[in-house]
Amino acid sequence: MSKTKMIVKDDQILVDLEWIFEEIRGANGDWKAVEEQLRGLLSAVEE
């Protein structure tokens, strides 16, 4: 069964915490890189 990892609204992004943790592990613990990616997504949504 598929799982929703992200919901994009007009001015916000709702993200599954497990997905965030997977991304941090995939980045070898570099949470700042993951934060930068997520902030980039938010900036794109806010435009």
C-alpha positions as CSV (number, residue, x, y, z in Angstrom):
1,M,0.0,0.0,0.0
2,S,1.3,3.4,-0.9
3,K,1.9,6.0,1.8
4,T,1.6,9.8,1.4
5,K,4.9,11.4,2.2
6,M,4.1,15.0,1.3
7,I,1.0,17.2,0.8
8,V,1.4,20.6,-0.9
9,K,-1.0,23.4,-0.1
10,D,-1.0,26.9,-1.4
11,D,1.5,28.2,1.2
12,Q,2.6,25.2,3.2
13,I,4.0,21.7,2.8
14,L,2.9,18.9,5.2
15,V,5.6,16.2,5.4
16,D,5.7,12.8,7.0
17,L,8.3,12.7,9.8
18,E,9.4,9.2,8.8
19,W,10.3,10.5,5.4
20,I,12.3,13.4,6.9
21,F,14.3,10.9,9.0
22,E,14.9,8.7,5.9
23,E,16.2,11.7,4.1
24,I,18.5,12.6,6.9
25,R,19.8,9.0,7.1
26,G,20.3,9.0,3.3
27,A,22.3,12.2,3.6
28,N,24.6,10.5,6.2
29,G,23.2,12.6,9.0
30,D,23.6,15.9,7.3
31,W,20.3,17.4,8.5
32,K,21.3,20.8,7.3
33,A,21.3,19.6,3.7
34,V,17.9,18.1,4.2
35,E,16.7,21.3,5.8
36,E,18.0,23.3,2.8
37,Q,16.1,21.0,0.4
38,L,12.9,21.3,2.4
39,R,13.2,25.1,2.5
40,G,13.8,25.1,-1.2
41,L,10.5,23.2,-1.7
42,L,8.7,25.6,0.5
43,S,10.1,28.6,-1.4
44,A,8.8,27.1,-4.6
45,V,5.4,26.6,-3.1
46,E,5.2,30.2,-1.7
47,E,6.0,31.8,-5.1
